[in-house]
Amino acid sequence: MRILIVGAGKMGSFFADLLSFDHEVALLDVNPKKLRFIYNTERMTKPEEVKSFDPELVINAATLSYTIEAFKSILPYISESCILSDIASVKTELELFYADAKRPFVSTHPMFGPTFASLNDLSSQSAIIISESDHMGKVFFRDLYKSIKLNVFEYSFNEHDETIAYSLSIPFASTLVFASVMKHQDAPGTTFKRHLSLAEGLLSEDDYLLSEILFNPHTSNQVEKIREKLKELLNIINEKDNDGMKRFLTDVRKNIE
């Protein structure tokens, strides 16, 4: 299959490496410096170059704020039968885009980043395929993700964004709050070290990725829950309420069972 990947960031480069030995792959990025170390892949810097490649599938790996713009830049140069796909972490605007585009599409979300995950073993990682996607696109990505041992789930557009707000926004927000108030520790404890390691990993991610996750329309409700629980915990601490603390810890333990 002829596959065009748009965006030569971490995930775009990952998909190029993954697909280039079994498919004819091209990688488009307007910044030629990002294409310097791309191997076994045709490199492009202008949307017009896409026409002669005539892709059968487009994987849009641009950052969320540029995803739709990137799609629109190549639409005049691809066939009507070419399958559009994205790997964006928030799907709200993309659902509307696909509805208007009236082209075959498949939307997925590999739930790992090259910073945190070991790309040699992804068996503990997951991917989501959007249920409204076209059948052939779903088959392609399900087979692809299974080949690298990802656990694959199928959600609707709305279910996906709700899930991401819960599974990513809460830990992201909690880690950012921790890092925003932390001070250097000469003799850090084990728990502090673990939190610090998480914070360092999170903050090594691209700022656009962090913004994409936190700007999910469903994130605000999840962060509000954190604020409510922090307020409850602060009241227990200020009142030195032993019974209240016991109830709080009991509820927390039930949550993580």
CYANA upper distance limits for C-alpha pairs under 8 A (distance plus 0.5 A):
  1 MET  CA     23 HIS  CA      5.74
  1 MET  CA     24 GLU  CA      6.55
  1 MET  CA     55 PRO  CA      8.44
  1 MET  CA     56 GLU  CA      7.00
  1 MET  CA     57 LEU  CA      8.18
  2 ARG  CA     23 HIS  CA      6.73
  2 ARG  CA     24 GLU  CA      5.23
  2 ARG  CA     25 VAL  CA      6.39
  2 ARG  CA     26 ALA  CA      8.39
  2 ARG  CA     53 PHE  CA      8.19
  2 ARG  CA     54 ASP  CA      7.89
  2 ARG  CA     55 PRO  CA      5.38
  2 ARG  CA     56 GLU  CA      5.86
  2 ARG  CA     57 LEU  CA      7.12
  3 ILE  CA     23 HIS  CA      7.52
  3 ILE  CA     24 GLU  CA      6.68
  3 ILE  CA     25 VAL  CA      5.36
  3 ILE  CA     26 ALA  CA      6.86
  3 ILE  CA     55 PRO  CA      5.86
  3 ILE  CA     56 GLU  CA      6.57
  3 ILE  CA     57 LEU  CA      5.40
  3 ILE  CA     58 VAL  CA      6.32
  3 ILE  CA     59 ILE  CA      7.84
  4 LEU  CA     25 VAL  CA      6.37
  4 LEU  CA     26 ALA  CA      5.33
  4 LEU  CA     27 LEU  CA      6.36
  4 LEU  CA     28 LEU  CA      7.79
  4 LEU  CA     50 VAL  CA      8.44
  4 LEU  CA     55 PRO  CA      6.31
  4 LEU  CA     56 GLU  CA      8.45
  4 LEU  CA     57 LEU  CA      6.79
  4 LEU  CA     58 VAL  CA      5.24
  4 LEU  CA     59 ILE  CA      6.69
  5 ILE  CA     12 GLY  CA      6.91
  5 ILE  CA     15 PHE  CA      8.22
  5 ILE  CA     16 ALA  CA      7.61
  5 ILE  CA     25 VAL  CA      7.91
  5 ILE  CA     26 ALA  CA      6.66
  5 ILE  CA     27 LEU  CA      5.28
  5 ILE  CA     28 LEU  CA      6.70
  5 ILE  CA     58 VAL  CA      6.33
  5 ILE  CA     59 ILE  CA      5.23
  5 ILE  CA     60 ASN  CA      6.38
  5 ILE  CA     61 ALA  CA      7.25
  6 VAL  CA     12 GLY  CA      7.43
  6 VAL  CA     27 LEU  CA      6.42
  6 VAL  CA     28 LEU  CA      5.36
  6 VAL  CA     29 ASP  CA      6.79
  6 VAL  CA     58 VAL  CA      7.85
  6 VAL  CA     59 ILE  CA      6.75
  6 VAL  CA     60 ASN  CA      5.31
  6 VAL  CA     61 ALA  CA      5.99
  6 VAL  CA     62 ALA  CA      6.68
  6 VAL  CA     70 ALA  CA      7.87
  7 GLY  CA     12 GLY  CA      6.01
  7 GLY  CA     27 LEU  CA      7.57
  7 GLY  CA     28 LEU  CA      6.46
  7 GLY  CA     29 ASP  CA      5.58
  7 GLY  CA     60 ASN  CA      7.31
  7 GLY  CA     61 ALA  CA      5.58
  7 GLY  CA     62 ALA  CA      5.18
  7 GLY  CA     63 THR  CA      8.43
  8 ALA  CA     12 GLY  CA      5.27
  8 ALA  CA     13 SER  CA      5.81
  8 ALA  CA     27 LEU  CA      7.34
  8 ALA  CA     28 LEU  CA      7.52
  8 ALA  CA     29 ASP  CA      6.33
  8 ALA  CA     34 LYS  CA      6.45
  8 ALA  CA     35 LEU  CA      7.18
  8 ALA  CA     61 ALA  CA      8.01
  8 ALA  CA     62 ALA  CA      8.30
  9 GLY  CA     13 SER  CA      6.43
  9 GLY  CA     34 LYS  CA      7.86
  9 GLY  CA     61 ALA  CA      7.99
  9 GLY  CA     62 ALA  CA      8.02
 10 LYS  CA     14 PHE  CA      6.63
 10 LYS  CA    114 PRO  CA      7.27
 11 MET  CA     15 PHE  CA      6.68
 11 MET  CA     61 ALA  CA      6.98
 11 MET  CA    113 GLY  CA      8.02
 11 MET  CA    114 PRO  CA      7.87
 12 GLY  CA     16 ALA  CA      6.74
 12 GLY  CA     27 LEU  CA      8.42
 12 GLY  CA     60 ASN  CA      8.44
 12 GLY  CA     61 ALA  CA      5.71
 12 GLY  CA     62 ALA  CA      8.21
 13 SER  CA     17 ASP  CA      6.71
 13 SER  CA     38 ILE  CA      7.82
 14 PHE  CA     18 LEU  CA      6.61
 15 PHE  CA     19 LEU  CA      6.46
 16 ALA  CA     20 SER  CA      6.13
 16 ALA  CA     25 VAL  CA      7.31
 16 ALA  CA     26 ALA  CA      8.35
 16 ALA  CA     27 LEU  CA      7.70
 16 ALA  CA     38 ILE  CA      8.47
 16 ALA  CA     41 THR  CA      7.58
 17 ASP  CA     21 PHE  CA      8.26
 17 ASP  CA     39 TYR  CA      7.91
 19 LEU  CA     23 HIS  CA      6.33
 19 LEU  CA     25 VAL  CA      7.55
 20 SER  CA     24 GLU  CA      6.69
 20 SER  CA     25 VAL  CA      5.96
 20 SER  CA     40 ASN  CA      6.70
 20 SER  CA     41 THR  CA      6.78
 21 PHE  CA     40 ASN  CA      8.05
 24 GLU  CA     41 THR  CA      8.00
 25 VAL  CA     41 THR  CA      5.84
 25 VAL  CA     42 GLU  CA      6.84
 26 ALA  CA     41 THR  CA      5.86
 26 ALA  CA     42 GLU  CA      4.86
 26 ALA  CA     43 ARG  CA      6.26
 26 ALA  CA     44 MET  CA      7.62
 26 ALA  CA     53 PHE  CA      8.34
 27 LEU  CA     35 LEU  CA      8.45
 27 LEU  CA     41 THR  CA      7.23
 27 LEU  CA     42 GLU  CA      6.68
 27 LEU  CA     43 ARG  CA      5.63
 27 LEU  CA     44 MET  CA      6.50
 28 LEU  CA     43 ARG  CA      6.66
 28 LEU  CA     44 MET  CA      5.07
 28 LEU  CA     45 THR  CA      6.00
 28 LEU  CA     46 LYS  CA      7.67
 28 LEU  CA     47 PRO  CA      7.99
 29 ASP  CA     34 LYS  CA      7.77
 29 ASP  CA     35 LEU  CA      7.83
 29 ASP  CA     44 MET  CA      6.94
 29 ASP  CA     45 THR  CA      5.58
 29 ASP  CA     46 LYS  CA      8.00
 30 VAL  CA     44 MET  CA      8.30
 30 VAL  CA     45 THR  CA      5.06
 30 VAL  CA     46 LYS  CA      6.85
 31 ASN  CA     35 LEU  CA      7.99
 31 ASN  CA     45 THR  CA      7.26
 32 PRO  CA     36 ARG  CA      7.40
 32 PRO  CA     45 THR  CA      6.82
 35 LEU  CA     43 ARG  CA      7.20
 38 ILE  CA     43 ARG  CA      8.27
 44 MET  CA     49 GLU  CA      6.94
 44 MET  CA     50 VAL  CA      8.16
 45 THR  CA     49 GLU  CA      8.16
 46 LYS  CA     50 VAL  CA      8.19
 47 PRO  CA     51 LYS  CA      8.46
 47 PRO  CA     73 SER  CA      6.78
 47 PRO  CA     74 ILE  CA      5.93
 47 PRO  CA     77 TYR  CA      7.87
 48 GLU  CA     74 ILE  CA      7.96
 48 GLU  CA     77 TYR  CA      6.95
 49 GLU  CA     53 PHE  CA      7.68
 50 VAL  CA     54 ASP  CA      6.85
 50 VAL  CA     55 PRO  CA      7.98
 50 VAL  CA     74 ILE  CA      7.67
 50 VAL  CA     77 TYR  CA      6.52
 50 VAL  CA     78 ILE  CA      7.60
 51 LYS  CA     77 TYR  CA      5.12
 51 LYS  CA     78 ILE  CA      6.50
 54 ASP  CA     77 TYR  CA      8.27
 54 ASP  CA     78 ILE  CA      6.53
 54 ASP  CA     79 SER  CA      7.60
 55 PRO  CA     78 ILE  CA      7.22
 55 PRO  CA     79 SER  CA      8.34
 55 PRO  CA     82 CYS  CA      7.01
 56 GLU  CA     79 SER  CA      8.45
 56 GLU  CA     81 SER  CA      7.79
 56 GLU  CA     82 CYS  CA      5.09
 56 GLU  CA     83 ILE  CA      6.74
 57 LEU  CA     82 CYS  CA      5.90
 57 LEU  CA     83 ILE  CA      5.18
 57 LEU  CA     84 LEU  CA      6.59
 57 LEU  CA     85 SER  CA      7.87
 58 VAL  CA     82 CYS  CA      7.74
 58 VAL  CA     83 ILE  CA      6.72
 58 VAL  CA     84 LEU  CA      5.55
 58 VAL  CA     85 SER  CA      6.28
 59 ILE  CA     84 LEU  CA      7.18
 59 ILE  CA     85 SER  CA      5.41
 59 ILE  CA     86 ASP  CA      6.04
 59 ILE  CA     87 ILE  CA      7.98
 60 ASN  CA     67 THR  CA      7.19
 60 ASN  CA     70 ALA  CA      8.01
 60 ASN  CA     71 PHE  CA      7.77
 60 ASN  CA     84 LEU  CA      8.24
 60 ASN  CA     85 SER  CA      6.51
 60 ASN  CA     86 ASP  CA      5.17
 60 ASN  CA     87 ILE  CA      7.23
 61 ALA  CA     67 THR  CA      7.89
 61 ALA  CA     86 ASP  CA      6.89
 61 ALA  CA     87 ILE  CA      6.65
 61 ALA  CA     88 ALA  CA      7.81
 62 ALA  CA     66 TYR  CA      6.51
 62 ALA  CA     67 THR  CA      5.72
 62 ALA  CA     70 ALA  CA      7.58
 63 THR  CA     67 THR  CA      6.43
 63 THR  CA     88 ALA  CA      7.97
 63 THR  CA    208 TYR  CA      7.19
 63 THR  CA    209 LEU  CA      7.62
 64 LEU  CA     68 ILE  CA      8.32
 64 LEU  CA     88 ALA  CA      6.56
 64 LEU  CA     89 SER  CA      8.06
 64 LEU  CA     90 VAL  CA      8.05
 64 LEU  CA    208 TYR  CA      8.18
 64 LEU  CA    209 LEU  CA      8.30
 64 LEU  CA    212 GLU  CA      6.93
 65 SER  CA    208 TYR  CA      8.49
 65 SER  CA    212 GLU  CA      8.38
 66 TYR  CA     70 ALA  CA      6.39
 67 THR  CA     71 PHE  CA      6.83
 67 THR  CA     86 ASP  CA      8.40
 67 THR  CA     88 ALA  CA      8.38
 68 ILE  CA     72 LYS  CA      6.72
 68 ILE  CA     94 LEU  CA      7.73
 68 ILE  CA     97 PHE  CA      7.87
 69 GLU  CA     73 SER  CA      6.74
 70 ALA  CA     74 ILE  CA      7.26
 71 PHE  CA     75 LEU  CA      6.69
 72 LYS  CA     76 PRO  CA      8.27
 74 ILE  CA     78 ILE  CA      7.13
 78 ILE  CA     82 CYS  CA      7.04
 80 GLU  CA    103 ARG  CA      7.11
 81 SER  CA    103 ARG  CA      7.59
 81 SER  CA    104 PRO  CA      7.36
 82 CYS  CA    103 ARG  CA      8.20
 82 CYS  CA    104 PRO  CA      7.52
 83 ILE  CA    103 ARG  CA      7.53
 83 ILE  CA    104 PRO  CA      5.44
 83 ILE  CA    105 PHE  CA      5.61
 83 ILE  CA    106 VAL  CA      7.72
 83 ILE  CA    137 GLY  CA      7.59
 84 LEU  CA    103 ARG  CA      7.79
 84 LEU  CA    104 PRO  CA      6.78
 84 LEU  CA    105 PHE  CA      4.99
 84 LEU  CA    106 VAL  CA      6.85
 85 SER  CA    105 PHE  CA      5.96
 85 SER  CA    106 VAL  CA      5.26
 85 SER  CA    107 SER  CA      5.77
 85 SER  CA    108 THR  CA      7.95
 86 ASP  CA    106 VAL  CA      7.55
 86 ASP  CA    107 SER  CA      5.64
 86 ASP  CA    108 THR  CA      6.73
 86 ASP  CA    109 HIS  CA      8.29
 87 ILE  CA    107 SER  CA      6.84
 87 ILE  CA    108 THR  CA      5.51
 87 ILE  CA    109 HIS  CA      5.19
 87 ILE  CA    110 PRO  CA      7.23
 88 ALA  CA    107 SER  CA      8.41
 88 ALA  CA    108 THR  CA      7.77
 88 ALA  CA    109 HIS  CA      6.57
 89 SER  CA    109 HIS  CA      6.62
 89 SER  CA    161 ASP  CA      8.46
 89 SER  CA    164 ILE  CA      8.02
 89 SER  CA    212 GLU  CA      7.33
 89 SER  CA    213 ILE  CA      6.99
 90 VAL  CA    160 HIS  CA      8.39
 90 VAL  CA    161 ASP  CA      6.38
 90 VAL  CA    164 ILE  CA      8.19
 90 VAL  CA    212 GLU  CA      7.22
 90 VAL  CA    213 ILE  CA      7.28
 90 VAL  CA    216 ASN  CA      6.57
 91 LYS  CA     95 GLU  CA      6.68
 91 LYS  CA    157 PHE  CA      6.72
 91 LYS  CA    158 ASN  CA      8.36
 91 LYS  CA    160 HIS  CA      8.07
 91 LYS  CA    161 ASP  CA      6.98
 92 THR  CA     96 LEU  CA      7.70
 92 THR  CA    157 PHE  CA      7.65
 92 THR  CA    158 ASN  CA      7.97
 92 THR  CA    161 ASP  CA      7.88
 93 GLU  CA     97 PHE  CA      6.80
 94 LEU  CA     98 TYR  CA      6.58
 95 GLU  CA     99 ALA  CA      6.83
 95 GLU  CA    157 PHE  CA      7.37
 96 LEU  CA    100 ASP  CA      6.85
 97 PHE  CA    101 ALA  CA      6.52
 98 TYR  CA    102 LYS  CA      6.81
 98 TYR  CA    103 ARG  CA      7.55
 98 TYR  CA    105 PHE  CA      7.58
104 PRO  CA    133 SER  CA      8.33
104 PRO  CA    134 ASP  CA      6.56
105 PHE  CA    133 SER  CA      6.25
105 PHE  CA    134 ASP  CA      6.27
105 PHE  CA    137 GLY  CA      7.18
106 VAL  CA    129 ILE  CA      8.20
106 VAL  CA    130 ILE  CA      7.59
106 VAL  CA    132 GLU  CA      8.44
106 VAL  CA    133 SER  CA      4.97
106 VAL  CA    134 ASP  CA      6.37
106 VAL  CA    137 GLY  CA      5.68
106 VAL  CA    138 LYS  CA      6.75
107 SER  CA    129 ILE  CA      6.69
107 SER  CA    130 ILE  CA      5.96
107 SER  CA    133 SER  CA      6.74
108 THR  CA    127 ALA  CA      7.66
108 THR  CA    128 ILE  CA      5.97
108 THR  CA    129 ILE  CA      4.86
108 THR  CA    130 ILE  CA      6.35
108 THR  CA    141 PHE  CA      8.34
109 HIS  CA    127 ALA  CA      6.02
109 HIS  CA    128 ILE  CA      5.54
109 HIS  CA    129 ILE  CA      7.03
110 PRO  CA    126 SER  CA      6.91
110 PRO  CA    127 ALA  CA      4.68
110 PRO  CA    128 ILE  CA      6.87
111 MET  CA    125 GLN  CA      7.15
111 MET  CA    126 SER  CA      5.80
111 MET  CA    127 ALA  CA      5.60
111 MET  CA    128 ILE  CA      7.77
112 PHE  CA    116 PHE  CA      7.62
112 PHE  CA    117 ALA  CA      6.62
112 PHE  CA    125 GLN  CA      6.92
112 PHE  CA    126 SER  CA      7.68
112 PHE  CA    127 ALA  CA      8.46
113 GLY  CA    117 ALA  CA      6.43
114 PRO  CA    118 SER  CA      7.64
114 PRO  CA    119 LEU  CA      7.37
115 THR  CA    201 GLY  CA      7.38
115 THR  CA    204 SER  CA      7.88
115 THR  CA    205 GLU  CA      7.30
116 PHE  CA    201 GLY  CA      7.21
117 ALA  CA    122 LEU  CA      7.54
117 ALA  CA    125 GLN  CA      8.28
118 SER  CA    122 LEU  CA      6.97
121 ASP  CA    148 ILE  CA      8.38
121 ASP  CA    149 LYS  CA      8.28
122 LEU  CA    148 ILE  CA      7.04
122 LEU  CA    149 LYS  CA      6.42
122 LEU  CA    150 LEU  CA      6.31
123 SER  CA    148 ILE  CA      8.03
123 SER  CA    149 LYS  CA      5.35
123 SER  CA    150 LEU  CA      5.85
123 SER  CA    151 ASN  CA      7.48
124 SER  CA    150 LEU  CA      7.56
124 SER  CA    151 ASN  CA      7.91
125 GLN  CA    150 LEU  CA      6.00
125 GLN  CA    151 ASN  CA      6.78
126 SER  CA    150 LEU  CA      5.55
126 SER  CA    151 ASN  CA      4.94
126 SER  CA    152 VAL  CA      6.27
126 SER  CA    153 PHE  CA      8.03
127 ALA  CA    145 TYR  CA      7.72
127 ALA  CA    150 LEU  CA      6.84
127 ALA  CA    151 ASN  CA      6.63
127 ALA  CA    152 VAL  CA      5.41
127 ALA  CA    153 PHE  CA      6.78
128 ILE  CA    152 VAL  CA      6.28
128 ILE  CA    153 PHE  CA      5.32
128 ILE  CA    154 GLU  CA      6.03
128 ILE  CA    155 TYR  CA      7.19
128 ILE  CA    160 HIS  CA      8.11
129 ILE  CA    133 SER  CA      8.32
129 ILE  CA    138 LYS  CA      7.38
129 ILE  CA    141 PHE  CA      8.29
129 ILE  CA    142 ARG  CA      8.19
129 ILE  CA    152 VAL  CA      7.73
129 ILE  CA    153 PHE  CA      6.70
129 ILE  CA    154 GLU  CA      5.30
129 ILE  CA    155 TYR  CA      6.88
130 ILE  CA    154 GLU  CA      6.18
130 ILE  CA    155 TYR  CA      5.64
130 ILE  CA    156 SER  CA      5.68
130 ILE  CA    157 PHE  CA      6.44
130 ILE  CA    160 HIS  CA      7.97
131 SER  CA    154 GLU  CA      6.18
131 SER  CA    155 TYR  CA      5.97
131 SER  CA    156 SER  CA      5.50
131 SER  CA    157 PHE  CA      7.96
132 GLU  CA    156 SER  CA      6.83
132 GLU  CA    157 PHE  CA      7.90
133 SER  CA    137 GLY  CA      7.41
133 SER  CA    138 LYS  CA      6.98
134 ASP  CA    138 LYS  CA      6.79
135 HIS  CA    139 VAL  CA      6.75
136 MET  CA    140 PHE  CA      6.76
137 GLY  CA    141 PHE  CA      6.86
138 LYS  CA    142 ARG  CA      6.38
139 VAL  CA    143 ASP  CA      6.62
140 PHE  CA    144 LEU  CA      6.64
141 PHE  CA    145 TYR  CA      6.38
142 ARG  CA    146 LYS  CA      6.48
142 ARG  CA    152 VAL  CA      7.44
143 ASP  CA    147 SER  CA      6.58
144 LEU  CA    148 ILE  CA      7.40
145 TYR  CA    149 LYS  CA      6.92
145 TYR  CA    150 LEU  CA      5.86
145 TYR  CA    151 ASN  CA      8.17
145 TYR  CA    152 VAL  CA      7.54
146 LYS  CA    150 LEU  CA      5.97
146 LYS  CA    151 ASN  CA      7.58
146 LYS  CA    152 VAL  CA      7.74
155 TYR  CA    159 GLU  CA      6.09
155 TYR  CA    160 HIS  CA      6.11
156 SER  CA    160 HIS  CA      6.51
157 PHE  CA    161 ASP  CA      7.08
158 ASN  CA    162 GLU  CA      6.75
159 GLU  CA    163 THR  CA      6.53
160 HIS  CA    164 ILE  CA      6.64
161 ASP  CA    165 ALA  CA      6.61
161 ASP  CA    216 ASN  CA      7.46
161 ASP  CA    217 PRO  CA      8.37
161 ASP  CA    218 HIS  CA      7.40
162 GLU  CA    166 TYR  CA      6.96
162 GLU  CA    218 HIS  CA      6.42
163 THR  CA    167 SER  CA      6.44
164 ILE  CA    168 LEU  CA      5.87
164 ILE  CA    169 SER  CA      7.26
164 ILE  CA    213 ILE  CA      7.99
165 ALA  CA    169 SER  CA      5.31
165 ALA  CA    170 ILE  CA      7.53
165 ALA  CA    213 ILE  CA      7.75
165 ALA  CA    214 LEU  CA      8.16
165 ALA  CA    216 ASN  CA      7.00
165 ALA  CA    218 HIS  CA      6.06
165 ALA  CA    219 THR  CA      5.35
165 ALA  CA    222 GLN  CA      7.32
166 TYR  CA    170 ILE  CA      6.33
166 TYR  CA    219 THR  CA      7.92
166 TYR  CA    222 GLN  CA      6.97
167 SER  CA    171 PRO  CA      7.63
168 LEU  CA    172 PHE  CA      6.40
168 LEU  CA    213 ILE  CA      7.52
169 SER  CA    173 ALA  CA      6.33
169 SER  CA    213 ILE  CA      6.70
169 SER  CA    214 LEU  CA      6.24
169 SER  CA    219 THR  CA      6.49
169 SER  CA    222 GLN  CA      7.78
169 SER  CA    223 VAL  CA      8.08
170 ILE  CA    174 SER  CA      6.51
170 ILE  CA    219 THR  CA      8.43
170 ILE  CA    222 GLN  CA      6.91
170 ILE  CA    223 VAL  CA      6.99
170 ILE  CA    226 ILE  CA      8.16
171 PRO  CA    175 THR  CA      6.43
172 PHE  CA    176 LEU  CA      6.63
172 PHE  CA    202 LEU  CA      8.03
172 PHE  CA    210 LEU  CA      8.37
172 PHE  CA    214 LEU  CA      8.32
173 ALA  CA    177 VAL  CA      6.67
173 ALA  CA    214 LEU  CA      8.24
173 ALA  CA    223 VAL  CA      7.58
174 SER  CA    178 PHE  CA      6.77
174 SER  CA    226 ILE  CA      8.46
175 THR  CA    179 ALA  CA      6.66
175 THR  CA    195 HIS  CA      7.92
175 THR  CA    198 LEU  CA      7.73
175 THR  CA    199 ALA  CA      6.27
175 THR  CA    202 LEU  CA      8.45
176 LEU  CA    180 SER  CA      6.50
176 LEU  CA    199 ALA  CA      7.47
177 VAL  CA    181 VAL  CA      7.10
178 PHE  CA    182 MET  CA      6.55
178 PHE  CA    195 HIS  CA      8.38
178 PHE  CA    199 ALA  CA      8.44
179 ALA  CA    196 LEU  CA      7.97
179 ALA  CA    199 ALA  CA      6.80
188 PRO  CA    192 PHE  CA      6.47
188 PRO  CA    193 LYS  CA      6.84
189 GLY  CA    193 LYS  CA      6.74
190 THR  CA    194 ARG  CA      6.78
191 THR  CA    195 HIS  CA      6.76
192 PHE  CA    196 LEU  CA      6.49
193 LYS  CA    197 SER  CA      6.59
194 ARG  CA    198 LEU  CA      6.85
195 HIS  CA    199 ALA  CA      6.68
196 LEU  CA    200 GLU  CA      6.60
197 SER  CA    201 GLY  CA      6.71
198 LEU  CA    202 LEU  CA      6.59
199 ALA  CA    203 LEU  CA      6.53
200 GLU  CA    204 SER  CA      6.68
201 GLY  CA    205 GLU  CA      7.46
203 LEU  CA    207 ASP  CA      8.37
205 GLU  CA    209 LEU  CA      7.40
205 GLU  CA    210 LEU  CA      7.66
206 ASP  CA    210 LEU  CA      7.14
207 ASP  CA    211 SER  CA      6.69
208 TYR  CA    212 GLU  CA      6.53
209 LEU  CA    213 ILE  CA      6.90
210 LEU  CA    214 LEU  CA      6.76
211 SER  CA    215 PHE  CA      6.30
212 GLU  CA    216 ASN  CA      7.01
213 ILE  CA    219 THR  CA      8.40
214 LEU  CA    219 THR  CA      6.48
215 PHE  CA    219 THR  CA      7.14
216 ASN  CA    220 SER  CA      8.49
218 HIS  CA    222 GLN  CA      7.54
219 THR  CA    223 VAL  CA      6.72
220 SER  CA    224 GLU  CA      6.57
221 ASN  CA    225 LYS  CA      6.97
222 GLN  CA    226 ILE  CA      7.21
223 VAL  CA    227 ARG  CA      6.91
224 GLU  CA    228 GLU  CA      6.76
225 LYS  CA    229 LYS  CA      6.74
226 ILE  CA    230 LEU  CA      6.58
227 ARG  CA    231 LYS  CA      6.64
228 GLU  CA    232 GLU  CA      6.76
229 LYS  CA    233 LEU  CA      6.58
230 LEU  CA    234 LEU  CA      6.47
231 LYS  CA    235 ASN  CA      6.74
232 GLU  CA    236 ILE  CA      6.91
233 LEU  CA    237 ILE  CA      6.72
233 LEU  CA    245 MET  CA      8.28
233 LEU  CA    248 PHE  CA      8.30
234 LEU  CA    238 ASN  CA      6.56
235 ASN  CA    239 GLU  CA      6.53
236 ILE  CA    240 LYS  CA      6.31
236 ILE  CA    241 ASP  CA      5.65
236 ILE  CA    242 ASN  CA      8.30
236 ILE  CA    244 GLY  CA      6.65
236 ILE  CA    245 MET  CA      6.77
237 ILE  CA    241 ASP  CA      7.17
237 ILE  CA    245 MET  CA      8.43
241 ASP  CA    245 MET  CA      6.62
242 ASN  CA    246 LYS  CA      6.66
243 ASP  CA    247 ARG  CA      6.80
244 GLY  CA    248 PHE  CA      6.61
245 MET  CA    249 LEU  CA      6.60
246 LYS  CA    250 THR  CA      6.57
247 ARG  CA    251 ASP  CA      6.71
248 PHE  CA    252 VAL  CA      6.79
249 LEU  CA    253 ARG  CA      6.62
250 THR  CA    254 LYS  CA      6.83
251 ASP  CA    255 ASN  CA      6.89
252 VAL  CA    256 ILE  CA      7.15
253 ARG  CA    257 GLU  CA      6.73
